[in-house]
Amino acid sequence: MADSSRTLLIQLKNEQALTLVKQLESLELITILEENVKDAKPKLSTKYRGKMPIEVFSGIQTDQILKQIDGY
């Protein structure tokens, strides 16, 4: 059999899949190169967490205070 090595990046959706992958490795059919590889691009929610302009934040706080005072 010819050596047809390929490298694939896969995402496992549950623990059963991980068990199967580890079994394939124990049979020397595959090699796990690295576990817990992070996404190259961060999620936008992570990237911009805590980055709201102060003017927008102050406006939201003011609106919430006014609603509480007016009984909304």
Sequence and secondary structure as in RCSB ss.txt:
>XXXX:A:sequence
MADSSRTLLIQLKNEQALTLVKQLESLELITILEENVKDAKPKLSTKYRGKMPIEVFSGIQTDQILKQIDGY
>XXXX:A:secstr
             SHHHHHHHHHHHHTTS     SS   SS  HHHHTTT   HHHHHHHHHHHHHHHHHT 
